[in-house]
Amino acid sequence: MAGYSVEERAAPHSLEYRLFFKDATGRYISPFHDIPIYADAGKDVFNMVVEVPRWTNAKMEVTITVPSRSV
């Protein structure tokens, strides 16, 4: 995702673990509301959020009570 970064907080696999998304200016953003669905001008590549990473059964939840919608 060009122009976006992720900030990790707390230890992975802990209940306190969070991922916060940032735009190119460093502002916290919502991965659902602030990142466009299309990743390219041709509209044939999509951005997506994965709650269950590949080859795992560790489900990640999106926090709906925080404005930035951390994962």
HTML snippet that shows the backbone in 3Dmol.js (N, CA, C, O; Angstrom):
<script src="https://3Dmol.org/build/3Dmol-min.js"></script>
<div id="view" style="width:600px;height:400px;position:relative"></div>
<script>
const pdb = `
ATOM      1  N   MET A   1       0.846  -1.181   0.000  1.00  0.00           N
ATOM      2  CA  MET A   1       0.000   0.000   0.000  1.00  0.00           C
ATOM      3  C   MET A   1       0.887   1.238   0.000  1.00  0.00           C
ATOM      4  O   MET A   1       1.327   1.689   1.057  1.00  0.00           O
ATOM      5  N   ALA A   2       1.140   1.766  -1.135  1.00  0.00           N
ATOM      6  CA  ALA A   2       1.973   2.959  -1.244  1.00  0.00           C
ATOM      7  C   ALA A   2       1.302   4.133  -0.550  1.00  0.00           C
ATOM      8  O   ALA A   2       0.111   4.385  -0.736  1.00  0.00           O
ATOM      9  N   GLY A   3       2.074   4.841   0.246  1.00  0.00           N
ATOM     10  CA  GLY A   3       1.551   6.011   0.924  1.00  0.00           C
ATOM     11  C   GLY A   3       0.929   5.735   2.275  1.00  0.00           C
ATOM     12  O   GLY A   3       0.491   6.668   2.948  1.00  0.00           O
ATOM     13  N   TYR A   4       0.878   4.489   2.690  1.00  0.00           N
ATOM     14  CA  TYR A   4       0.295   4.133   3.981  1.00  0.00           C
ATOM     15  C   TYR A   4       1.312   3.363   4.811  1.00  0.00           C
ATOM     16  O   TYR A   4       2.189   2.688   4.272  1.00  0.00           O
ATOM     17  N   SER A   5       1.185   3.471   6.126  1.00  0.00           N
ATOM     18  CA  SER A   5       2.056   2.709   7.022  1.00  0.00           C
ATOM     19  C   SER A   5       1.227   2.190   8.189  1.00  0.00           C
ATOM     20  O   SER A   5       0.093   2.618   8.407  1.00  0.00           O
ATOM     21  N   VAL A   6       1.815   1.261   8.931  1.00  0.00           N
ATOM     22  CA  VAL A   6       1.139   0.657  10.076  1.00  0.00           C
ATOM     23  C   VAL A   6       2.010   0.842  11.305  1.00  0.00           C
ATOM     24  O   VAL A   6       3.223   0.635  11.256  1.00  0.00           O
ATOM     25  N   GLU A   7       1.387   1.233  12.401  1.00  0.00           N
ATOM     26  CA  GLU A   7       2.079   1.371  13.689  1.00  0.00           C
ATOM     27  C   GLU A   7       1.591   0.259  14.604  1.00  0.00           C
ATOM     28  O   GLU A   7       0.390   0.128  14.840  1.00  0.00           O
ATOM     29  N   GLU A   8       2.520  -0.541  15.119  1.00  0.00           N
ATOM     30  CA  GLU A   8       2.178  -1.628  16.038  1.00  0.00           C
ATOM     31  C   GLU A   8       2.323  -1.155  17.473  1.00  0.00           C
ATOM     32  O   GLU A   8       3.255  -0.423  17.806  1.00  0.00           O
ATOM     33  N   ARG A   9       1.407  -1.572  18.309  1.00  0.00           N
ATOM     34  CA  ARG A   9       1.483  -1.275  19.742  1.00  0.00           C
ATOM     35  C   ARG A   9       1.254  -2.554  20.526  1.00  0.00           C
ATOM     36  O   ARG A   9       0.373  -3.346  20.192  1.00  0.00           O
ATOM     37  N   ALA A  10       2.043  -2.754  21.561  1.00  0.00           N
ATOM     38  CA  ALA A  10       1.995  -3.931  22.451  1.00  0.00           C
ATOM     39  C   ALA A  10       2.585  -5.154  21.753  1.00  0.00           C
ATOM     40  O   ALA A  10       2.992  -5.093  20.592  1.00  0.00           O
ATOM     41  N   ALA A  11       2.620  -6.254  22.480  1.00  0.00           N
ATOM     42  CA  ALA A  11       3.245  -7.484  21.984  1.00  0.00           C
ATOM     43  C   ALA A  11       2.285  -8.260  21.085  1.00  0.00           C
ATOM     44  O   ALA A  11       1.111  -8.415  21.421  1.00  0.00           O
ATOM     45  N   PRO A  12       2.777  -8.750  19.939  1.00  0.00           N
ATOM     46  CA  PRO A  12       1.925  -9.587  19.091  1.00  0.00           C
ATOM     47  C   PRO A  12       1.360 -10.774  19.872  1.00  0.00           C
ATOM     48  O   PRO A  12       2.019 -11.310  20.763  1.00  0.00           O
ATOM     49  N   HIS A  13       0.153 -11.174  19.537  1.00  0.00           N
ATOM     50  CA  HIS A  13      -0.561 -12.302  20.153  1.00  0.00           C
ATOM     51  C   HIS A  13      -1.037 -11.996  21.572  1.00  0.00           C
ATOM     52  O   HIS A  13      -1.483 -12.902  22.276  1.00  0.00           O
ATOM     53  N   SER A  14      -0.951 -10.732  22.006  1.00  0.00           N
ATOM     54  CA  SER A  14      -1.496 -10.353  23.313  1.00  0.00           C
ATOM     55  C   SER A  14      -2.833  -9.653  23.092  1.00  0.00           C
ATOM     56  O   SER A  14      -3.117  -9.198  21.984  1.00  0.00           O
ATOM     57  N   LEU A  15      -3.647  -9.563  24.123  1.00  0.00           N
ATOM     58  CA  LEU A  15      -4.944  -8.883  24.003  1.00  0.00           C
ATOM     59  C   LEU A  15      -4.782  -7.385  23.796  1.00  0.00           C
ATOM     60  O   LEU A  15      -5.700  -6.726  23.306  1.00  0.00           O
ATOM     61  N   GLU A  16      -3.631  -6.839  24.163  1.00  0.00           N
ATOM     62  CA  GLU A  16      -3.381  -5.405  24.026  1.00  0.00           C
ATOM     63  C   GLU A  16      -2.823  -5.030  22.652  1.00  0.00           C
ATOM     64  O   GLU A  16      -2.718  -3.845  22.336  1.00  0.00           O
ATOM     65  N   TYR A  17      -2.471  -6.005  21.844  1.00  0.00           N
ATOM     66  CA  TYR A  17      -1.852  -5.753  20.540  1.00  0.00           C
ATOM     67  C   TYR A  17      -2.802  -4.979  19.636  1.00  0.00           C
ATOM     68  O   TYR A  17      -3.978  -5.321  19.518  1.00  0.00           O
ATOM     69  N   ARG A  18      -2.275  -3.922  18.991  1.00  0.00           N
ATOM     70  CA  ARG A  18      -3.066  -3.087  18.089  1.00  0.00           C
ATOM     71  C   ARG A  18      -2.235  -2.711  16.874  1.00  0.00           C
ATOM     72  O   ARG A  18      -1.016  -2.572  16.967  1.00  0.00           O
ATOM     73  N   LEU A  19      -2.894  -2.548  15.738  1.00  0.00           N
ATOM     74  CA  LEU A  19      -2.296  -2.007  14.526  1.00  0.00           C
ATOM     75  C   LEU A  19      -3.039  -0.730  14.187  1.00  0.00           C
ATOM     76  O   LEU A  19      -4.261  -0.739  14.037  1.00  0.00           O
ATOM     77  N   PHE A  20      -2.312   0.365  14.065  1.00  0.00           N
ATOM     78  CA  PHE A  20      -2.900   1.641  13.688  1.00  0.00           C
ATOM     79  C   PHE A  20      -2.394   2.013  12.302  1.00  0.00           C
ATOM     80  O   PHE A  20      -1.193   1.948  12.040  1.00  0.00           O
ATOM     81  N   PHE A  21      -3.292   2.398  11.423  1.00  0.00           N
ATOM     82  CA  PHE A  21      -2.939   2.769  10.061  1.00  0.00           C
ATOM     83  C   PHE A  21      -2.696   4.271   9.990  1.00  0.00           C
ATOM     84  O   PHE A  21      -3.384   5.052  10.647  1.00  0.00           O
ATOM     85  N   LYS A  22      -1.695   4.673   9.175  1.00  0.00           N
ATOM     86  CA  LYS A  22      -1.365   6.087   8.984  1.00  0.00           C
ATOM     87  C   LYS A  22      -1.271   6.378   7.488  1.00  0.00           C
ATOM     88  O   LYS A  22      -0.914   5.514   6.688  1.00  0.00           O
ATOM     89  N   ASP A  23      -1.604   7.624   7.135  1.00  0.00           N
ATOM     90  CA  ASP A  23      -1.444   8.030   5.741  1.00  0.00           C
ATOM     91  C   ASP A  23      -0.029   8.565   5.526  1.00  0.00           C
ATOM     92  O   ASP A  23       0.798   8.501   6.434  1.00  0.00           O
ATOM     93  N   ALA A  24       0.254   9.086   4.342  1.00  0.00           N
ATOM     94  CA  ALA A  24       1.597   9.550   3.996  1.00  0.00           C
ATOM     95  C   ALA A  24       2.067  10.712   4.867  1.00  0.00           C
ATOM     96  O   ALA A  24       3.270  10.943   4.987  1.00  0.00           O
ATOM     97  N   THR A  25       1.135  11.448   5.478  1.00  0.00           N
ATOM     98  CA  THR A  25       1.508  12.574   6.342  1.00  0.00           C
ATOM     99  C   THR A  25       1.700  12.149   7.791  1.00  0.00           C
ATOM    100  O   THR A  25       2.099  12.965   8.622  1.00  0.00           O
ATOM    101  N   GLY A  26       1.422  10.879   8.110  1.00  0.00           N
ATOM    102  CA  GLY A  26       1.557  10.389   9.480  1.00  0.00           C
ATOM    103  C   GLY A  26       0.284  10.499  10.300  1.00  0.00           C
ATOM    104  O   GLY A  26       0.280  10.183  11.490  1.00  0.00           O
ATOM    105  N   ARG A  27      -0.799  10.946   9.672  1.00  0.00           N
ATOM    106  CA  ARG A  27      -2.092  11.079  10.356  1.00  0.00           C
ATOM    107  C   ARG A  27      -2.735   9.700  10.489  1.00  0.00           C
ATOM    108  O   ARG A  27      -2.725   8.912   9.544  1.00  0.00           O
ATOM    109  N   TYR A  28      -3.299   9.412  11.672  1.00  0.00           N
ATOM    110  CA  TYR A  28      -4.008   8.148  11.886  1.00  0.00           C
ATOM    111  C   TYR A  28      -5.274   8.138  11.048  1.00  0.00           C
ATOM    112  O   TYR A  28      -5.999   9.132  10.982  1.00  0.00           O
ATOM    113  N   ILE A  29      -5.532   7.009  10.410  1.00  0.00           N
ATOM    114  CA  ILE A  29      -6.692   6.882   9.529  1.00  0.00           C
ATOM    115  C   ILE A  29      -7.412   5.568   9.798  1.00  0.00           C
ATOM    116  O   ILE A  29      -6.877   4.669  10.448  1.00  0.00           O
ATOM    117  N   SER A  30      -8.623   5.475   9.292  1.00  0.00           N
ATOM    118  CA  SER A  30      -9.405   4.240   9.370  1.00  0.00           C
ATOM    119  C   SER A  30      -9.106   3.394   8.136  1.00  0.00           C
ATOM    120  O   SER A  30      -9.201   3.893   7.015  1.00  0.00           O
ATOM    121  N   PRO A  31      -8.744   2.109   8.322  1.00  0.00           N
ATOM    122  CA  PRO A  31      -8.493   1.271   7.145  1.00  0.00           C
ATOM    123  C   PRO A  31      -9.755   1.024   6.314  1.00  0.00           C
ATOM    124  O   PRO A  31      -9.657   0.656   5.143  1.00  0.00           O
ATOM    125  N   PHE A  32     -10.919   1.218   6.896  1.00  0.00           N
ATOM    126  CA  PHE A  32     -12.172   1.005   6.172  1.00  0.00           C
ATOM    127  C   PHE A  32     -12.690   2.260   5.485  1.00  0.00           C
ATOM    128  O   PHE A  32     -13.243   2.178   4.389  1.00  0.00           O
ATOM    129  N   HIS A  33     -12.520   3.418   6.112  1.00  0.00           N
ATOM    130  CA  HIS A  33     -13.129   4.636   5.593  1.00  0.00           C
ATOM    131  C   HIS A  33     -12.171   5.571   4.877  1.00  0.00           C
ATOM    132  O   HIS A  33     -12.618   6.404   4.089  1.00  0.00           O
ATOM    133  N   ASP A  34     -10.873   5.468   5.119  1.00  0.00           N
ATOM    134  CA  ASP A  34      -9.930   6.436   4.566  1.00  0.00           C
ATOM    135  C   ASP A  34      -9.009   5.882   3.484  1.00  0.00           C
ATOM    136  O   ASP A  34      -8.292   6.655   2.849  1.00  0.00           O
ATOM    137  N   ILE A  35      -9.006   4.590   3.256  1.00  0.00           N
ATOM    138  CA  ILE A  35      -8.202   3.993   2.188  1.00  0.00           C
ATOM    139  C   ILE A  35      -9.163   3.606   1.070  1.00  0.00           C
ATOM    140  O   ILE A  35     -10.117   2.865   1.307  1.00  0.00           O
ATOM    141  N   PRO A  36      -8.925   4.098  -0.145  1.00  0.00           N
ATOM    142  CA  PRO A  36      -9.851   3.784  -1.239  1.00  0.00           C
ATOM    143  C   PRO A  36      -9.871   2.291  -1.558  1.00  0.00           C
ATOM    144  O   PRO A  36      -8.875   1.592  -1.371  1.00  0.00           O
ATOM    145  N   ILE A  37     -11.004   1.820  -2.036  1.00  0.00           N
ATOM    146  CA  ILE A  37     -11.126   0.397  -2.355  1.00  0.00           C
ATOM    147  C   ILE A  37     -10.243   0.018  -3.542  1.00  0.00           C
ATOM    148  O   ILE A  37      -9.708  -1.090  -3.587  1.00  0.00           O
ATOM    149  N   TYR A  38     -10.087   0.931  -4.501  1.00  0.00           N
ATOM    150  CA  TYR A  38      -9.253   0.641  -5.669  1.00  0.00           C
ATOM    151  C   TYR A  38      -7.822   1.092  -5.410  1.00  0.00           C
ATOM    152  O   TYR A  38      -7.594   2.210  -4.949  1.00  0.00           O
ATOM    153  N   ALA A  39      -6.853   0.221  -5.708  1.00  0.00           N
ATOM    154  CA  ALA A  39      -5.440   0.530  -5.490  1.00  0.00           C
ATOM    155  C   ALA A  39      -4.789   1.133  -6.731  1.00  0.00           C
ATOM    156  O   ALA A  39      -3.666   1.631  -6.663  1.00  0.00           O
ATOM    157  N   ASP A  40      -5.487   1.090  -7.861  1.00  0.00           N
ATOM    158  CA  ASP A  40      -4.909   1.617  -9.094  1.00  0.00           C
ATOM    159  C   ASP A  40      -5.967   2.350  -9.906  1.00  0.00           C
ATOM    160  O   ASP A  40      -7.166   2.185  -9.684  1.00  0.00           O
ATOM    161  N   ALA A  41      -5.501   3.162 -10.850  1.00  0.00           N
ATOM    162  CA  ALA A  41      -6.411   3.962 -11.670  1.00  0.00           C
ATOM    163  C   ALA A  41      -7.269   3.096 -12.585  1.00  0.00           C
ATOM    164  O   ALA A  41      -8.380   3.490 -12.939  1.00  0.00           O
ATOM    165  N   GLY A  42      -6.775   1.931 -12.971  1.00  0.00           N
ATOM    166  CA  GLY A  42      -7.534   1.041 -13.851  1.00  0.00           C
ATOM    167  C   GLY A  42      -8.660   0.306 -13.154  1.00  0.00           C
ATOM    168  O   GLY A  42      -9.463  -0.369 -13.799  1.00  0.00           O
ATOM    169  N   LYS A  43      -8.721   0.435 -11.836  1.00  0.00           N
ATOM    170  CA  LYS A  43      -9.757  -0.188 -11.013  1.00  0.00           C
ATOM    171  C   LYS A  43      -9.805  -1.712 -11.168  1.00  0.00           C
ATOM    172  O   LYS A  43     -10.881  -2.309 -11.172  1.00  0.00           O
ATOM    173  N   ASP A  44      -8.620  -2.337 -11.295  1.00  0.00           N
ATOM    174  CA  ASP A  44      -8.600  -3.795 -11.343  1.00  0.00           C
ATOM    175  C   ASP A  44      -7.718  -4.400 -10.254  1.00  0.00           C
ATOM    176  O   ASP A  44      -7.505  -5.612 -10.224  1.00  0.00           O
ATOM    177  N   VAL A  45      -7.202  -3.546  -9.352  1.00  0.00           N
ATOM    178  CA  VAL A  45      -6.471  -3.993  -8.167  1.00  0.00           C
ATOM    179  C   VAL A  45      -7.151  -3.360  -6.963  1.00  0.00           C
ATOM    180  O   VAL A  45      -7.405  -2.156  -6.952  1.00  0.00           O
ATOM    181  N   PHE A  46      -7.448  -4.173  -5.941  1.00  0.00           N
ATOM    182  CA  PHE A  46      -8.192  -3.707  -4.787  1.00  0.00           C
ATOM    183  C   PHE A  46      -7.340  -3.703  -3.522  1.00  0.00           C
ATOM    184  O   PHE A  46      -6.470  -4.557  -3.352  1.00  0.00           O
ATOM    185  N   ASN A  47      -7.595  -2.731  -2.625  1.00  0.00           N
ATOM    186  CA  ASN A  47      -7.056  -2.755  -1.266  1.00  0.00           C
ATOM    187  C   ASN A  47      -8.017  -3.583  -0.419  1.00  0.00           C
ATOM    188  O   ASN A  47      -9.216  -3.617  -0.695  1.00  0.00           O
ATOM    189  N   MET A  48      -7.496  -4.253   0.614  1.00  0.00           N
ATOM    190  CA  MET A  48      -8.360  -5.031   1.494  1.00  0.00           C
ATOM    191  C   MET A  48      -7.747  -5.147   2.882  1.00  0.00           C
ATOM    192  O   MET A  48      -6.535  -5.009   3.049  1.00  0.00           O
ATOM    193  N   VAL A  49      -8.587  -5.400   3.869  1.00  0.00           N
ATOM    194  CA  VAL A  49      -8.156  -5.649   5.243  1.00  0.00           C
ATOM    195  C   VAL A  49      -8.439  -7.114   5.538  1.00  0.00           C
ATOM    196  O   VAL A  49      -9.554  -7.587   5.317  1.00  0.00           O
ATOM    197  N   VAL A  50      -7.442  -7.837   6.034  1.00  0.00           N
ATOM    198  CA  VAL A  50      -7.570  -9.263   6.334  1.00  0.00           C
ATOM    199  C   VAL A  50      -7.606  -9.447   7.844  1.00  0.00           C
ATOM    200  O   VAL A  50      -6.654  -9.092   8.539  1.00  0.00           O
ATOM    201  N   GLU A  51      -8.700 -10.000   8.351  1.00  0.00           N
ATOM    202  CA  GLU A  51      -8.829 -10.230   9.791  1.00  0.00           C
ATOM    203  C   GLU A  51      -8.220 -11.558  10.229  1.00  0.00           C
ATOM    204  O   GLU A  51      -7.834 -11.703  11.389  1.00  0.00           O
ATOM    205  N   VAL A  52      -8.127 -12.523   9.325  1.00  0.00           N
ATOM    206  CA  VAL A  52      -7.518 -13.816   9.652  1.00  0.00           C
ATOM    207  C   VAL A  52      -6.338 -14.003   8.695  1.00  0.00           C
ATOM    208  O   VAL A  52      -6.540 -14.354   7.533  1.00  0.00           O
ATOM    209  N   PRO A  53      -5.106 -13.772   9.172  1.00  0.00           N
ATOM    210  CA  PRO A  53      -3.940 -13.898   8.296  1.00  0.00           C
ATOM    211  C   PRO A  53      -3.805 -15.308   7.713  1.00  0.00           C
ATOM    212  O   PRO A  53      -4.179 -16.297   8.344  1.00  0.00           O
ATOM    213  N   ARG A  54      -3.279 -15.371   6.531  1.00  0.00           N
ATOM    214  CA  ARG A  54      -3.103 -16.640   5.816  1.00  0.00           C
ATOM    215  C   ARG A  54      -2.296 -17.644   6.631  1.00  0.00           C
ATOM    216  O   ARG A  54      -1.322 -17.288   7.294  1.00  0.00           O
ATOM    217  N   TRP A  55      -2.713 -18.885   6.571  1.00  0.00           N
ATOM    218  CA  TRP A  55      -2.074 -20.022   7.231  1.00  0.00           C
ATOM    219  C   TRP A  55      -2.152 -19.947   8.755  1.00  0.00           C
ATOM    220  O   TRP A  55      -1.373 -20.601   9.448  1.00  0.00           O
ATOM    221  N   THR A  56      -3.080 -19.160   9.277  1.00  0.00           N
ATOM    222  CA  THR A  56      -3.257 -19.083  10.729  1.00  0.00           C
ATOM    223  C   THR A  56      -4.727 -19.260  11.064  1.00  0.00           C
ATOM    224  O   THR A  56      -5.581 -19.276  10.177  1.00  0.00           O
ATOM    225  N   ASN A  57      -5.009 -19.391  12.336  1.00  0.00           N
ATOM    226  CA  ASN A  57      -6.393 -19.356  12.803  1.00  0.00           C
ATOM    227  C   ASN A  57      -6.545 -18.260  13.850  1.00  0.00           C
ATOM    228  O   ASN A  57      -7.548 -18.208  14.562  1.00  0.00           O
ATOM    229  N   ALA A  58      -5.546 -17.386  13.941  1.00  0.00           N
ATOM    230  CA  ALA A  58      -5.579 -16.269  14.889  1.00  0.00           C
ATOM    231  C   ALA A  58      -6.362 -15.120  14.267  1.00  0.00           C
ATOM    232  O   ALA A  58      -5.858 -14.425  13.384  1.00  0.00           O
ATOM    233  N   LYS A  59      -7.577 -14.922  14.721  1.00  0.00           N
ATOM    234  CA  LYS A  59      -8.435 -13.875  14.165  1.00  0.00           C
ATOM    235  C   LYS A  59      -8.116 -12.538  14.803  1.00  0.00           C
ATOM    236  O   LYS A  59      -7.930 -12.446  16.016  1.00  0.00           O
ATOM    237  N   MET A  60      -8.054 -11.499  13.977  1.00  0.00           N
ATOM    238  CA  MET A  60      -7.853 -10.139  14.470  1.00  0.00           C
ATOM    239  C   MET A  60      -9.171  -9.393  14.311  1.00  0.00           C
ATOM    240  O   MET A  60      -9.868  -9.568  13.311  1.00  0.00           O
ATOM    241  N   GLU A  61      -9.511  -8.575  15.277  1.00  0.00           N
ATOM    242  CA  GLU A  61     -10.770  -7.830  15.248  1.00  0.00           C
ATOM    243  C   GLU A  61     -10.506  -6.352  15.010  1.00  0.00           C
ATOM    244  O   GLU A  61      -9.489  -5.811  15.445  1.00  0.00           O
ATOM    245  N   VAL A  62     -11.424  -5.713  14.323  1.00  0.00           N
ATOM    246  CA  VAL A  62     -11.351  -4.275  14.121  1.00  0.00           C
ATOM    247  C   VAL A  62     -12.061  -3.606  15.285  1.00  0.00           C
ATOM    248  O   VAL A  62     -13.184  -3.971  15.632  1.00  0.00           O
ATOM    249  N   THR A  63     -11.398  -2.619  15.890  1.00  0.00           N
ATOM    250  CA  THR A  63     -11.978  -1.888  17.014  1.00  0.00           C
ATOM    251  C   THR A  63     -12.940  -0.842  16.471  1.00  0.00           C
ATOM    252  O   THR A  63     -12.514   0.101  15.803  1.00  0.00           O
ATOM    253  N   ILE A  64     -14.217  -0.993  16.744  1.00  0.00           N
ATOM    254  CA  ILE A  64     -15.189  -0.039  16.212  1.00  0.00           C
ATOM    255  C   ILE A  64     -15.455   1.125  17.161  1.00  0.00           C
ATOM    256  O   ILE A  64     -16.145   2.073  16.786  1.00  0.00           O
ATOM    257  N   THR A  65     -14.923   1.075  18.381  1.00  0.00           N
ATOM    258  CA  THR A  65     -15.159   2.149  19.349  1.00  0.00           C
ATOM    259  C   THR A  65     -14.077   3.224  19.312  1.00  0.00           C
ATOM    260  O   THR A  65     -14.201   4.243  19.993  1.00  0.00           O
ATOM    261  N   VAL A  66     -13.022   3.015  18.532  1.00  0.00           N
ATOM    262  CA  VAL A  66     -11.930   3.986  18.414  1.00  0.00           C
ATOM    263  C   VAL A  66     -12.043   4.647  17.045  1.00  0.00           C
ATOM    264  O   VAL A  66     -12.200   3.944  16.046  1.00  0.00           O
ATOM    265  N   PRO A  67     -11.966   5.990  16.965  1.00  0.00           N
ATOM    266  CA  PRO A  67     -12.140   6.669  15.677  1.00  0.00           C
ATOM    267  C   PRO A  67     -11.223   6.163  14.562  1.00  0.00           C
ATOM    268  O   PRO A  67     -11.637   6.136  13.403  1.00  0.00           O
ATOM    269  N   SER A  68      -9.991   5.762  14.882  1.00  0.00           N
ATOM    270  CA  SER A  68      -9.062   5.311  13.838  1.00  0.00           C
ATOM    271  C   SER A  68      -9.321   3.878  13.397  1.00  0.00           C
ATOM    272  O   SER A  68      -8.679   3.404  12.460  1.00  0.00           O
ATOM    273  N   ARG A  69     -10.255   3.168  14.055  1.00  0.00           N
ATOM    274  CA  ARG A  69     -10.606   1.787  13.711  1.00  0.00           C
ATOM    275  C   ARG A  69      -9.374   0.884  13.694  1.00  0.00           C
ATOM    276  O   ARG A  69      -9.112   0.206  12.701  1.00  0.00           O
ATOM    277  N   SER A  70      -8.627   0.877  14.785  1.00  0.00           N
ATOM    278  CA  SER A  70      -7.431   0.039  14.843  1.00  0.00           C
ATOM    279  C   SER A  70      -7.809  -1.429  14.709  1.00  0.00           C
ATOM    280  O   SER A  70      -8.938  -1.823  15.002  1.00  0.00           O
ATOM    281  N   VAL A  71      -6.846  -2.232  14.262  1.00  0.00           N
ATOM    282  CA  VAL A  71      -7.044  -3.677  14.114  1.00  0.00           C
ATOM    283  C   VAL A  71      -6.346  -4.358  15.263  1.00  0.00           C
ATOM    284  O   VAL A  71      -6.369  -5.585  15.360  1.00  0.00           O
TER     285      VAL A  71
END
`;
const viewer = $3Dmol.createViewer("view");
viewer.addModel(pdb, "pdb");
viewer.setStyle({}, {cartoon: {color: "spectrum"}});
viewer.zoomTo();
viewer.render();
</script>
